[in-house]
Amino acid sequence: MRTTPDLLPVLSRGKHRTPRRGACFMEYASYLAGESWSDHPACTDPALASLARMVNDCTSDVARGRLVTLIPSVIGLTGAGTITGIRLAARAASAALPIASEGRQRALAAGLLRCDELLAGFGESTASVSRTLIRRALDSTPGACSWAAEFLAAAGAVNPRSIPLMSDAIIRTAVVGIADACVQDPDDRLRQLLGEAIADCTIAAEAPARELQPTT
């Protein structure tokens, strides 16, 4: 039997057992989609849902309410599998890399280089949106890029089974990197990131369907 809340919850951090205690972004989406109360609803791609949860939790209490207008947009964006997570990781890390702390810059640069490698394996052109974002972000931080290239050369190839976990780790690191950056508008940047990620998924969903498999 499906259970849905009988009231409109208020956005807040974390996971909530009932809507009376509040709701995170994706719990709210599950309610609007008519699904059982959950922060991992079936109506949204797992990587996009992870990004939304992180943005929700890292946004200040004052600004979190501004995320509500984005919630309906994630419903029905179920993604195209592994490549969706890679693209979203690239989007998030590209936004975070230029402003993140030095320690996070190295991790994000390594993540972006890995994403670029994987997207190339899926047959994405160097002129694609994701790979263009990656190139611009890496060009802005040559020191981190150089370190990351050496690190990945020693690390070797990524296990295909670990790609979803890798993408999620990049997304999480990127969102925290933006939230903790020494900038005046972290909340605005987080909302913009989520909006752009939703737009990416919407455009991909509207594009002609094609089989996406790595070429290697």
N, CA and C atoms as a LAMMPS dump frame, in Angstrom:
ITEM: TIMESTEP
0
ITEM: NUMBER OF ATOMS
648
ITEM: BOX BOUNDS ff ff ff
-5.0000000000000000e+02 5.0000000000000000e+02
-5.0000000000000000e+02 5.0000000000000000e+02
-5.0000000000000000e+02 5.0000000000000000e+02
ITEM: ATOMS id mol type element x y z
1 1 1 N 0.839 -1.195 0
2 1 2 C 0 0 0
3 1 3 C 0.879 1.251 0
4 2 1 N 0.611 2.173 -0.916
5 2 2 C 1.411 3.381 -1.012
6 2 3 C 1.048 4.343 0.108
7 3 1 N 2.072 4.979 0.671
8 3 2 C 1.828 5.989 1.706
9 3 3 C 2.423 7.301 1.247
10 4 1 N 1.651 8.358 1.227
11 4 2 C 2.117 9.692 0.871
12 4 3 C 1.652 10.665 1.934
13 5 1 N 2.389 11.737 2.156
14 5 2 C 2.026 12.687 3.201
15 5 3 C 0.765 13.448 2.853
16 6 1 N 0.044 13.897 3.884
17 6 2 C -1.191 14.645 3.665
18 6 3 C -0.974 16.136 3.902
19 7 1 N 0.269 16.587 3.862
20 7 2 C 0.582 18 4.038
21 7 3 C 1.833 18.316 3.239
22 8 1 N 2.066 19.596 2.996
23 8 2 C 3.256 20.014 2.27
24 8 3 C 4.405 20.189 3.253
25 9 1 N 5.457 19.401 3.12
26 9 2 C 6.577 19.498 4.055
27 9 3 C 7.438 20.723 3.776
28 10 1 N 8.303 21.037 4.731
29 10 2 C 9.238 22.149 4.618
30 10 3 C 10.622 21.583 4.329
31 11 1 N 11.317 22.154 3.349
32 11 2 C 12.653 21.677 3.021
33 11 3 C 13.604 21.866 4.194
34 12 1 N 14.343 20.806 4.507
35 12 2 C 15.362 20.881 5.548
36 12 3 C 16.428 19.84 5.258
37 13 1 N 17.516 19.881 6.022
38 13 2 C 18.632 18.967 5.791
39 13 3 C 18.289 17.536 6.192
40 14 1 N 18.977 16.593 5.56
41 14 2 C 18.945 15.215 6.005
42 14 3 C 17.733 14.42 5.573
43 15 1 N 17.653 13.213 6.131
44 15 2 C 16.569 12.285 5.838
45 15 3 C 15.495 12.416 6.909
46 16 1 N 14.245 12.249 6.509
47 16 2 C 13.122 12.46 7.428
48 16 3 C 12.175 11.263 7.387
49 17 1 N 11.788 10.795 8.548
50 17 2 C 10.884 9.644 8.62
51 17 3 C 9.475 10.013 8.194
52 18 1 N 9.058 11.219 8.516
53 18 2 C 7.716 11.671 8.16
54 18 3 C 7.786 13.112 7.672
55 19 1 N 6.821 13.545 6.857
56 19 2 C 6.823 14.931 6.367
57 19 3 C 6.623 15.959 7.462
58 20 1 N 6.09 15.539 8.597
59 20 2 C 5.915 16.48 9.703
60 20 3 C 7.258 16.963 10.247
61 21 1 N 8.296 16.193 10.001
62 21 2 C 9.634 16.571 10.448
63 21 3 C 10.413 17.308 9.36
64 22 1 N 9.769 17.534 8.225
65 22 2 C 10.431 18.208 7.115
66 22 3 C 10.685 17.253 5.965
67 23 1 N 11.372 17.744 4.948
68 23 2 C 11.67 16.927 3.775
69 23 3 C 12.939 17.427 3.113
70 24 1 N 13.722 16.491 2.589
71 24 2 C 14.816 16.903 1.728
72 24 3 C 14.262 17.054 0.307
73 25 1 N 15.087 17.519 -0.587
74 25 2 C 14.669 17.785 -1.963
75 25 3 C 14.025 16.556 -2.601
76 26 1 N 14.669 15.405 -2.476
77 26 2 C 14.173 14.209 -3.156
78 26 3 C 12.984 13.582 -2.44
79 27 1 N 12.887 13.728 -1.129
80 27 2 C 11.673 13.275 -0.438
81 27 3 C 10.471 14.068 -0.932
82 28 1 N 10.676 15.347 -1.121
83 28 2 C 9.614 16.203 -1.655
84 28 3 C 9.242 15.744 -3.063
85 29 1 N 10.254 15.384 -3.865
86 29 2 C 9.992 14.904 -5.225
87 29 3 C 9.19 13.608 -5.206
88 30 1 N 9.506 12.722 -4.266
89 30 2 C 8.759 11.461 -4.183
90 30 3 C 7.292 11.724 -3.884
91 31 1 N 7.042 12.721 -3.047
92 31 2 C 5.663 13.104 -2.718
93 31 3 C 4.943 13.641 -3.948
94 32 1 N 5.59 14.558 -4.664
95 32 2 C 4.96 15.148 -5.839
96 32 3 C 4.736 14.116 -6.942
97 33 1 N 5.606 13.107 -7.005
98 33 2 C 5.482 12.066 -8.024
99 33 3 C 4.459 11.001 -7.651
100 34 1 N 3.931 11.072 -6.44
101 34 2 C 2.961 10.078 -5.999
102 34 3 C 3.584 8.763 -5.582
103 35 1 N 4.884 8.774 -5.304
104 35 2 C 5.562 7.561 -4.851
105 35 3 C 5.531 7.479 -3.325
106 36 1 N 5.968 6.335 -2.827
107 36 2 C 6.132 6.206 -1.384
108 36 3 C 7.192 7.191 -0.909
109 37 1 N 7.052 7.656 0.319
110 37 2 C 7.955 8.652 0.893
111 37 3 C 9.377 8.103 0.93
112 38 1 N 10.291 8.724 0.167
113 38 2 C 11.653 8.211 0.062
114 38 3 C 12.576 9.295 -0.465
115 39 1 N 13.85 9.245 -0.05
116 39 2 C 14.826 10.171 -0.625
117 39 3 C 15.562 9.541 -1.807
118 40 1 N 15.154 8.317 -2.181
119 40 2 C 15.693 7.636 -3.36
120 40 3 C 14.537 7.172 -4.255
121 41 1 N 13.69 8.086 -4.713
122 41 2 C 12.534 7.671 -5.509
123 41 3 C 12.936 7.175 -6.894
124 42 1 N 12.08 6.349 -7.472
125 42 2 C 12.354 5.784 -8.794
126 42 3 C 12.171 6.793 -9.914
127 43 1 N 11.578 7.929 -9.614
128 43 2 C 11.244 8.909 -10.654
129 43 3 C 12.437 9.716 -11.139
130 44 1 N 13.603 9.563 -10.508
131 44 2 C 14.759 10.4 -10.83
132 44 3 C 16.023 9.553 -10.917
133 45 1 N 16.875 9.874 -11.878
134 45 2 C 18.157 9.185 -12.019
135 45 3 C 18.936 9.241 -10.701
136 46 1 N 19.569 8.142 -10.298
137 46 2 C 20.275 8.119 -9.013
138 46 3 C 21.348 9.196 -8.871
139 47 1 N 22.091 9.468 -9.934
140 47 2 C 23.147 10.486 -9.846
141 47 3 C 22.561 11.881 -9.694
142 48 1 N 21.496 12.171 -10.437
143 48 2 C 20.841 13.473 -10.299
144 48 3 C 20.225 13.606 -8.915
145 49 1 N 19.648 12.519 -8.411
146 49 2 C 19.065 12.544 -7.069
147 49 3 C 20.139 12.786 -6.012
148 50 1 N 21.298 12.173 -6.183
149 50 2 C 22.395 12.385 -5.239
150 50 3 C 22.844 13.84 -5.253
151 51 1 N 22.964 14.409 -6.441
152 51 2 C 23.335 15.821 -6.55
153 51 3 C 22.304 16.704 -5.864
154 52 1 N 21.03 16.406 -6.081
155 52 2 C 19.96 17.203 -5.47
156 52 3 C 19.996 17.108 -3.948
157 53 1 N 20.218 15.906 -3.415
158 53 2 C 20.293 15.745 -1.959
159 53 3 C 21.468 16.53 -1.388
160 54 1 N 22.609 16.468 -2.074
161 54 2 C 23.79 17.185 -1.589
162 54 3 C 23.587 18.695 -1.63
163 55 1 N 23.013 19.193 -2.715
164 55 2 C 22.743 20.63 -2.803
165 55 3 C 21.769 21.044 -1.706
166 56 1 N 20.746 20.23 -1.477
167 56 2 C 19.785 20.513 -0.41
168 56 3 C 20.487 20.629 0.941
169 57 1 N 21.342 19.671 1.236
170 57 2 C 21.971 19.628 2.553
171 57 3 C 23.045 20.701 2.728
172 58 1 N 23.697 21.107 1.635
173 58 2 C 24.789 22.077 1.732
174 58 3 C 24.335 23.52 1.552
175 59 1 N 23.081 23.712 1.178
176 59 2 C 22.533 25.059 1.062
177 59 3 C 22.15 25.568 2.449
178 60 1 N 22.326 26.84 2.696
179 60 2 C 21.996 27.405 4.005
180 60 3 C 20.496 27.34 4.265
181 61 1 N 20.134 27.354 5.547
182 61 2 C 18.717 27.312 5.911
183 61 3 C 17.954 28.491 5.313
184 62 1 N 18.601 29.631 5.237
185 62 2 C 17.943 30.831 4.712
186 62 3 C 17.598 30.678 3.234
187 63 1 N 18.483 30.042 2.48
188 63 2 C 18.319 29.973 1.022
189 63 3 C 17.666 28.69 0.529
190 64 1 N 17.515 27.689 1.383
191 64 2 C 17.054 26.386 0.906
192 64 3 C 15.671 26.442 0.271
193 65 1 N 14.812 27.286 0.767
194 65 2 C 13.465 27.375 0.216
195 65 3 C 13.435 27.724 -1.261
196 66 1 N 14.5 28.361 -1.751
197 66 2 C 14.558 28.721 -3.165
198 66 3 C 14.71 27.508 -4.068
199 67 1 N 15.047 26.364 -3.489
200 67 2 C 15.198 25.147 -4.284
201 67 3 C 13.859 24.52 -4.649
202 68 1 N 12.804 24.902 -3.947
203 68 2 C 11.5 24.251 -4.131
204 68 3 C 11.037 24.305 -5.579
205 69 1 N 11.268 25.414 -6.25
206 69 2 C 10.773 25.551 -7.623
207 69 3 C 11.445 24.581 -8.593
208 70 1 N 12.585 24.021 -8.202
209 70 2 C 13.276 23.067 -9.066
210 70 3 C 12.774 21.64 -8.891
211 71 1 N 12.08 21.37 -7.8
212 71 2 C 11.715 19.988 -7.477
213 71 3 C 10.891 19.314 -8.565
214 72 1 N 9.831 19.936 -9.09
215 72 2 C 9.047 19.237 -10.122
216 72 3 C 9.865 18.862 -11.352
217 73 1 N 10.934 19.593 -11.612
218 73 2 C 11.721 19.371 -12.827
219 73 3 C 12.502 18.067 -12.816
220 74 1 N 12.767 17.495 -11.637
221 74 2 C 13.541 16.252 -11.599
222 74 3 C 12.665 15.023 -11.777
223 75 1 N 11.368 15.19 -11.668
224 75 2 C 10.453 14.054 -11.772
225 75 3 C 10.4 13.576 -13.218
226 76 1 N 10.656 12.311 -13.419
227 76 2 C 10.648 11.727 -14.755
228 76 3 C 11.993 11.722 -15.445
229 77 1 N 13.003 12.358 -14.852
230 77 2 C 14.346 12.35 -15.433
231 77 3 C 15.099 11.125 -14.918
232 78 1 N 14.881 10 -15.563
233 78 2 C 15.441 8.736 -15.086
234 78 3 C 16.806 8.424 -15.68
235 79 1 N 17.305 9.28 -16.572
236 79 2 C 18.671 9.155 -17.051
237 79 3 C 18.885 8.056 -18.072
238 80 1 N 20.152 7.931 -18.481
239 80 2 C 20.542 6.942 -19.493
240 80 3 C 21.593 5.993 -18.945
241 81 1 N 21.551 5.755 -17.646
242 81 2 C 22.49 4.821 -17.049
243 81 3 C 23.805 5.467 -16.644
244 82 1 N 24.877 4.705 -16.788
245 82 2 C 26.191 5.115 -16.298
246 82 3 C 26.645 6.458 -16.842
247 83 1 N 26.395 6.715 -18.121
248 83 2 C 26.897 7.949 -18.727
249 83 3 C 26.259 9.192 -18.113
250 84 1 N 25.033 9.069 -17.627
251 84 2 C 24.397 10.218 -16.973
252 84 3 C 25.18 10.625 -15.731
253 85 1 N 25.58 9.656 -14.942
254 85 2 C 26.367 9.953 -13.749
255 85 3 C 27.697 10.6 -14.084
256 86 1 N 28.34 10.13 -15.151
257 86 2 C 29.62 10.713 -15.562
258 86 3 C 29.427 12.166 -15.982
259 87 1 N 28.391 12.417 -16.77
260 87 2 C 28.13 13.788 -17.222
261 87 3 C 27.82 14.718 -16.052
262 88 1 N 27.043 14.233 -15.099
263 88 2 C 26.708 15.071 -13.946
264 88 3 C 27.926 15.306 -13.064
265 89 1 N 28.767 14.291 -12.935
266 89 2 C 30.009 14.469 -12.181
267 89 3 C 30.887 15.519 -12.854
268 90 1 N 30.944 15.474 -14.182
269 90 2 C 31.727 16.464 -14.925
270 90 3 C 31.156 17.861 -14.735
271 91 1 N 29.842 17.971 -14.788
272 91 2 C 29.189 19.271 -14.587
273 91 3 C 29.518 19.824 -13.195
274 92 1 N 29.368 18.995 -12.171
275 92 2 C 29.577 19.45 -10.796
276 92 3 C 31.037 19.799 -10.534
277 93 1 N 31.942 18.919 -10.94
278 93 2 C 33.362 19.158 -10.679
279 93 3 C 33.883 20.358 -11.459
280 94 1 N 33.358 20.582 -12.657
281 94 2 C 33.777 21.742 -13.452
282 94 3 C 33.377 23.049 -12.778
283 95 1 N 32.22 23.033 -12.12
284 95 2 C 31.772 24.228 -11.4
285 95 3 C 32.588 24.46 -10.135
286 96 1 N 33.01 23.38 -9.497
287 96 2 C 33.697 23.494 -8.209
288 96 3 C 35.195 23.733 -8.327
289 97 1 N 35.822 23.146 -9.334
290 97 2 C 37.288 23.156 -9.407
291 97 3 C 37.919 24.549 -9.306
292 98 1 N 37.444 25.552 -10.034
293 98 2 C 38.121 26.858 -9.989
294 98 3 C 38.056 27.567 -8.635
295 99 1 N 37.109 27.193 -7.781
296 99 2 C 36.923 27.922 -6.52
297 99 3 C 37.182 27.073 -5.283
298 100 1 N 37.4 25.782 -5.451
299 100 2 C 37.577 24.886 -4.309
300 100 3 C 38.947 25.085 -3.662
301 101 1 N 39.087 24.566 -2.445
302 101 2 C 40.373 24.614 -1.751
303 101 3 C 41.398 23.782 -2.512
304 102 1 N 42.682 24.017 -2.234
305 102 2 C 43.743 23.33 -2.973
306 102 3 C 43.631 21.814 -2.859
307 103 1 N 43.352 21.325 -1.663
308 103 2 C 43.235 19.891 -1.477
309 103 3 C 42.117 19.289 -2.307
310 104 1 N 40.971 19.956 -2.324
311 104 2 C 39.853 19.457 -3.122
312 104 3 C 40.107 19.646 -4.617
313 105 1 N 40.856 20.686 -4.983
314 105 2 C 41.151 20.89 -6.399
315 105 3 C 41.854 19.684 -6.993
316 106 1 N 42.781 19.106 -6.265
317 106 2 C 43.491 17.935 -6.788
318 106 3 C 42.54 16.766 -7.006
319 107 1 N 41.683 16.524 -6.037
320 107 2 C 40.719 15.429 -6.17
321 107 3 C 39.756 15.685 -7.323
322 108 1 N 39.294 16.921 -7.448
323 108 2 C 38.348 17.262 -8.509
324 108 3 C 39.008 17.193 -9.879
325 109 1 N 40.257 17.633 -9.973
326 109 2 C 40.966 17.549 -11.248
327 109 3 C 41.148 16.097 -11.669
328 110 1 N 41.486 15.237 -10.72
329 110 2 C 41.61 13.814 -11.03
330 110 3 C 40.27 13.251 -11.489
331 111 1 N 39.204 13.659 -10.817
332 111 2 C 37.878 13.207 -11.215
333 111 3 C 37.51 13.667 -12.61
334 112 1 N 37.841 14.903 -12.943
335 112 2 C 37.521 15.424 -14.274
336 112 3 C 38.319 14.72 -15.364
337 113 1 N 39.588 14.469 -15.116
338 113 2 C 40.383 13.741 -16.101
339 113 3 C 39.827 12.343 -16.322
340 114 1 N 39.395 11.715 -15.244
341 114 2 C 38.806 10.381 -15.381
342 114 3 C 37.485 10.45 -16.14
343 115 1 N 36.671 11.456 -15.841
344 115 2 C 35.407 11.62 -16.566
345 115 3 C 35.655 11.832 -18.053
346 116 1 N 36.651 12.645 -18.38
347 116 2 C 36.958 12.902 -19.787
348 116 3 C 37.382 11.621 -20.49
349 117 1 N 38.186 10.835 -19.812
350 117 2 C 38.623 9.548 -20.354
351 117 3 C 37.427 8.633 -20.612
352 118 1 N 36.516 8.58 -19.663
353 118 2 C 35.352 7.71 -19.8
354 118 3 C 34.396 8.208 -20.878
355 119 1 N 34.18 9.514 -20.943
356 119 2 C 33.296 10.066 -21.971
357 119 3 C 33.86 9.807 -23.36
358 120 1 N 35.17 9.901 -23.499
359 120 2 C 35.796 9.572 -24.779
360 120 3 C 35.536 8.111 -25.123
361 121 1 N 35.585 7.256 -24.108
362 121 2 C 35.307 5.843 -24.324
363 121 3 C 33.88 5.569 -24.748
364 122 1 N 32.957 6.436 -24.331
365 122 2 C 31.564 6.326 -24.751
366 122 3 C 31.326 6.969 -26.123
367 123 1 N 32.365 7.523 -26.709
368 123 2 C 32.235 8.103 -28.036
369 123 3 C 31.826 9.555 -28.069
370 124 1 N 31.891 10.244 -26.934
371 124 2 C 31.523 11.658 -26.921
372 124 3 C 32.609 12.509 -27.561
373 125 1 N 32.194 13.436 -28.4
374 125 2 C 33.113 14.341 -29.076
375 125 3 C 33.79 15.274 -28.08
376 126 1 N 34.989 15.726 -28.437
377 126 2 C 35.673 16.71 -27.595
378 126 3 C 34.907 18.026 -27.556
379 127 1 N 33.985 18.214 -28.51
380 127 2 C 33.177 19.44 -28.548
381 127 3 C 31.873 19.311 -27.775
382 128 1 N 31.629 18.16 -27.145
383 128 2 C 30.395 17.985 -26.377
384 128 3 C 30.38 18.938 -25.188
385 129 1 N 29.2 19.177 -24.657
386 129 2 C 29.068 20.09 -23.519
387 129 3 C 29.935 19.636 -22.349
388 130 1 N 29.847 18.358 -22.005
389 130 2 C 30.57 17.855 -20.834
390 130 3 C 32.075 17.98 -21.002
391 131 1 N 32.581 17.584 -22.154
392 131 2 C 34.032 17.605 -22.353
393 131 3 C 34.563 19.033 -22.508
394 132 1 N 33.732 19.926 -23.012
395 132 2 C 34.123 21.336 -23.075
396 132 3 C 34.225 21.929 -21.675
397 133 1 N 33.254 21.609 -20.816
398 133 2 C 33.305 22.068 -19.426
399 133 3 C 34.555 21.55 -18.725
400 134 1 N 34.864 20.293 -18.954
401 134 2 C 36.041 19.688 -18.337
402 134 3 C 37.309 20.417 -18.771
403 135 1 N 37.445 20.628 -20.058
404 135 2 C 38.653 21.271 -20.586
405 135 3 C 38.832 22.677 -20.019
406 136 1 N 37.758 23.437 -19.969
407 136 2 C 37.845 24.806 -19.453
408 136 3 C 38.22 24.822 -17.972
409 137 1 N 37.627 23.916 -17.2
410 137 2 C 37.926 23.874 -15.767
411 137 3 C 39.377 23.483 -15.522
412 138 1 N 39.854 22.474 -16.244
413 138 2 C 41.236 22.032 -16.065
414 138 3 C 42.228 23.101 -16.52
415 139 1 N 41.89 23.824 -17.574
416 139 2 C 42.772 24.898 -18.044
417 139 3 C 42.918 26.011 -17.006
418 140 1 N 41.907 26.154 -16.15
419 140 2 C 41.943 27.22 -15.141
420 140 3 C 42.793 26.856 -13.93
421 141 1 N 43.142 25.568 -13.808
422 141 2 C 43.926 25.108 -12.653
423 141 3 C 45.047 24.186 -13.132
424 142 1 N 46.044 24.713 -13.819
425 142 2 C 47.089 23.86 -14.397
426 142 3 C 47.875 23.061 -13.364
427 143 1 N 48.082 23.627 -12.187
428 143 2 C 48.821 22.898 -11.166
429 143 3 C 48.094 21.642 -10.715
430 144 1 N 46.811 21.779 -10.424
431 144 2 C 46.008 20.628 -10.011
432 144 3 C 45.886 19.627 -11.146
433 145 1 N 45.777 20.121 -12.37
434 145 2 C 45.661 19.241 -13.53
435 145 3 C 46.923 18.404 -13.704
436 146 1 N 48.084 19.026 -13.552
437 146 2 C 49.353 18.31 -13.689
438 146 3 C 49.488 17.232 -12.621
439 147 1 N 49.146 17.587 -11.381
440 147 2 C 49.212 16.602 -10.294
441 147 3 C 48.279 15.436 -10.575
442 148 1 N 47.051 15.742 -11.006
443 148 2 C 46.051 14.706 -11.247
444 148 3 C 46.466 13.768 -12.369
445 149 1 N 47.088 14.311 -13.409
446 149 2 C 47.525 13.474 -14.526
447 149 3 C 48.57 12.462 -14.064
448 150 1 N 49.509 12.902 -13.235
449 150 2 C 50.522 11.994 -12.708
450 150 3 C 49.891 10.948 -11.796
451 151 1 N 48.943 11.381 -10.983
452 151 2 C 48.279 10.459 -10.061
453 151 3 C 47.536 9.368 -10.821
454 152 1 N 46.779 9.747 -11.845
455 152 2 C 45.991 8.77 -12.593
456 152 3 C 46.871 7.843 -13.414
457 153 1 N 48.002 8.345 -13.888
458 153 2 C 48.926 7.495 -14.636
459 153 3 C 49.432 6.351 -13.759
460 154 1 N 49.646 6.651 -12.489
461 154 2 C 50.1 5.622 -11.554
462 154 3 C 48.957 4.727 -11.098
463 155 1 N 47.737 5.267 -11.071
464 155 2 C 46.587 4.511 -10.566
465 155 3 C 46.09 3.469 -11.551
466 156 1 N 46.256 3.701 -12.838
467 156 2 C 45.78 2.749 -13.832
468 156 3 C 44.316 2.938 -14.17
469 157 1 N 43.775 1.989 -14.917
470 157 2 C 42.4 2.084 -15.417
471 157 3 C 41.389 1.892 -14.291
472 158 1 N 40.212 2.48 -14.482
473 158 2 C 39.137 2.346 -13.506
474 158 3 C 38.346 1.075 -13.786
475 159 1 N 37.9 0.413 -12.738
476 159 2 C 37.036 -0.762 -12.879
477 159 3 C 35.653 -0.301 -13.318
478 160 1 N 35.136 -0.791 -14.443
479 160 2 C 33.82 -0.331 -14.914
480 160 3 C 32.726 -0.443 -13.862
481 161 1 N 32.805 -1.445 -13.005
482 161 2 C 31.771 -1.621 -11.988
483 161 3 C 31.792 -0.509 -10.944
484 162 1 N 32.919 0.161 -10.821
485 162 2 C 33.042 1.209 -9.802
486 162 3 C 32.699 2.595 -10.338
487 163 1 N 32.352 2.7 -11.618
488 163 2 C 32.092 4.017 -12.207
489 163 3 C 30.945 4.751 -11.512
490 164 1 N 29.801 4.102 -11.229
491 164 2 C 28.737 4.836 -10.52
492 164 3 C 29.185 5.373 -9.165
493 165 1 N 29.952 4.585 -8.418
494 165 2 C 30.45 5.05 -7.123
495 165 3 C 31.439 6.195 -7.3
496 166 1 N 32.276 6.091 -8.329
497 166 2 C 33.224 7.168 -8.618
498 166 3 C 32.491 8.463 -8.949
499 167 1 N 31.472 8.36 -9.808
500 167 2 C 30.707 9.548 -10.194
501 167 3 C 30.061 10.193 -8.977
502 168 1 N 29.511 9.362 -8.098
503 168 2 C 28.859 9.89 -6.903
504 168 3 C 29.865 10.579 -5.985
505 169 1 N 31.048 9.987 -5.854
506 169 2 C 32.081 10.593 -5.006
507 169 3 C 32.514 11.948 -5.559
508 170 1 N 32.624 12.047 -6.874
509 170 2 C 32.994 13.323 -7.497
510 170 3 C 31.912 14.366 -7.24
511 171 1 N 30.658 13.965 -7.414
512 171 2 C 29.54 14.885 -7.181
513 171 3 C 29.556 15.396 -5.743
514 172 1 N 29.731 14.498 -4.795
515 172 2 C 29.728 14.884 -3.389
516 172 3 C 30.888 15.835 -3.069
517 173 1 N 32.061 15.507 -3.571
518 173 2 C 33.225 16.36 -3.33
519 173 3 C 33.024 17.739 -3.939
520 174 1 N 32.427 17.775 -5.122
521 174 2 C 32.208 19.046 -5.81
522 174 3 C 31.231 19.938 -5.054
523 175 1 N 30.13 19.366 -4.613
524 175 2 C 29.12 20.175 -3.919
525 175 3 C 29.679 20.733 -2.614
526 176 1 N 30.372 19.9 -1.853
527 176 2 C 30.988 20.384 -0.613
528 176 3 C 32.05 21.435 -0.927
529 177 1 N 32.773 21.235 -2.024
530 177 2 C 33.785 22.203 -2.419
531 177 3 C 33.202 23.569 -2.709
532 178 1 N 32.045 23.599 -3.354
533 178 2 C 31.37 24.87 -3.624
534 178 3 C 30.849 25.481 -2.329
535 179 1 N 30.225 24.656 -1.498
536 179 2 C 29.645 25.157 -0.248
537 179 3 C 30.701 25.748 0.674
538 180 1 N 31.9 25.166 0.679
539 180 2 C 32.964 25.61 1.582
540 180 3 C 33.921 26.617 0.943
541 181 1 N 33.704 26.95 -0.313
542 181 2 C 34.629 27.846 -1.016
543 181 3 C 34.564 29.265 -0.453
544 182 1 N 35.662 29.981 -0.598
545 182 2 C 35.712 31.38 -0.132
546 182 3 C 35.11 32.294 -1.196
547 183 1 N 33.81 32.182 -1.357
548 183 2 C 33.068 33.014 -2.306
549 183 3 C 31.876 33.615 -1.57
550 184 1 N 31.326 34.68 -2.124
551 184 2 C 30.229 35.371 -1.457
552 184 3 C 28.872 34.735 -1.725
553 185 1 N 28.783 33.893 -2.744
554 185 2 C 27.476 33.403 -3.175
555 185 3 C 27.403 31.887 -3.318
556 186 1 N 27.836 31.117 -2.312
557 186 2 C 27.79 29.663 -2.46
558 186 3 C 26.383 29.129 -2.691
559 187 1 N 25.387 29.695 -2.032
560 187 2 C 24.01 29.224 -2.222
561 187 3 C 23.55 29.432 -3.662
562 188 1 N 23.872 30.584 -4.23
563 188 2 C 23.506 30.853 -5.621
564 188 3 C 24.203 29.881 -6.561
565 189 1 N 25.46 29.602 -6.29
566 189 2 C 26.219 28.687 -7.141
567 189 3 C 25.661 27.27 -7.057
568 190 1 N 25.263 26.849 -5.862
569 190 2 C 24.699 25.513 -5.707
570 190 3 C 23.371 25.387 -6.445
571 191 1 N 22.534 26.389 -6.319
572 191 2 C 21.254 26.353 -7.029
573 191 3 C 21.466 26.369 -8.539
574 192 1 N 22.41 27.173 -8.995
575 192 2 C 22.705 27.226 -10.423
576 192 3 C 23.21 25.871 -10.916
577 193 1 N 24.077 25.234 -10.142
578 193 2 C 24.587 23.915 -10.514
579 193 3 C 23.451 22.918 -10.667
580 194 1 N 22.556 22.876 -9.689
581 194 2 C 21.45 21.93 -9.762
582 194 3 C 20.557 22.238 -10.96
583 195 1 N 20.286 23.51 -11.194
584 195 2 C 19.468 23.883 -12.339
585 195 3 C 20.104 23.472 -13.654
586 196 1 N 21.416 23.645 -13.77
587 196 2 C 22.114 23.259 -14.999
588 196 3 C 22.145 21.743 -15.161
589 197 1 N 22.298 21.023 -14.057
590 197 2 C 22.276 19.564 -14.123
591 197 3 C 20.908 19.058 -14.577
592 198 1 N 19.858 19.667 -14.06
593 198 2 C 18.504 19.3 -14.483
594 198 3 C 18.323 19.591 -15.971
595 199 1 N 18.821 20.74 -16.417
596 199 2 C 18.723 21.091 -17.838
597 199 3 C 19.482 20.087 -18.697
598 200 1 N 20.667 19.664 -18.253
599 200 2 C 21.434 18.661 -18.992
600 200 3 C 20.629 17.379 -19.165
601 201 1 N 20.023 16.921 -18.075
602 201 2 C 19.254 15.678 -18.12
603 201 3 C 17.995 15.83 -18.964
604 202 1 N 17.383 16.998 -18.917
605 202 2 C 16.181 17.25 -19.714
606 202 3 C 16.51 17.222 -21.199
607 203 1 N 17.596 17.879 -21.582
608 203 2 C 18.015 17.884 -22.986
609 203 3 C 18.351 16.472 -23.453
610 204 1 N 19.055 15.717 -22.611
611 204 2 C 19.413 14.346 -22.972
612 204 3 C 18.173 13.477 -23.137
613 205 1 N 17.169 13.701 -22.282
614 205 2 C 15.94 12.909 -22.36
615 205 3 C 15.155 13.213 -23.628
616 206 1 N 15.272 14.444 -24.122
617 206 2 C 14.529 14.85 -25.318
618 206 3 C 15.26 14.513 -26.609
619 207 1 N 16.547 14.131 -26.502
620 207 2 C 17.327 13.8 -27.692
621 207 3 C 16.919 12.431 -28.221
622 208 1 N 17.141 12.164 -29.519
623 208 2 C 16.83 10.846 -30.078
624 208 3 C 17.559 9.75 -29.318
625 209 1 N 16.859 8.693 -29.017
626 209 2 C 17.446 7.594 -28.25
627 209 3 C 18.553 6.92 -29.055
628 210 1 N 19.665 6.591 -28.373
629 210 2 C 20.728 5.825 -29.015
630 210 3 C 21.416 4.99 -27.952
631 211 1 N 21.977 3.891 -28.382
632 211 2 C 22.651 2.993 -27.456
633 211 3 C 23.964 3.614 -27.003
634 212 1 N 24.171 3.697 -25.709
635 212 2 C 25.387 4.293 -25.17
636 212 3 C 26.193 3.226 -24.449
637 213 1 N 27.267 2.797 -25.08
638 213 2 C 28.142 1.8 -24.494
639 213 3 C 29.582 2.24 -24.697
640 214 1 N 30.46 1.956 -23.741
641 214 2 C 31.863 2.316 -23.926
642 214 3 C 32.46 1.584 -25.109
643 215 1 N 33.394 2.241 -25.792
644 215 2 C 33.995 1.65 -26.982
645 215 3 C 35.217 0.815 -26.662
646 216 1 N 35.658 0.865 -25.391
647 216 2 C 36.837 0.094 -25.017
648 216 3 C 36.441 -1.149 -24.25
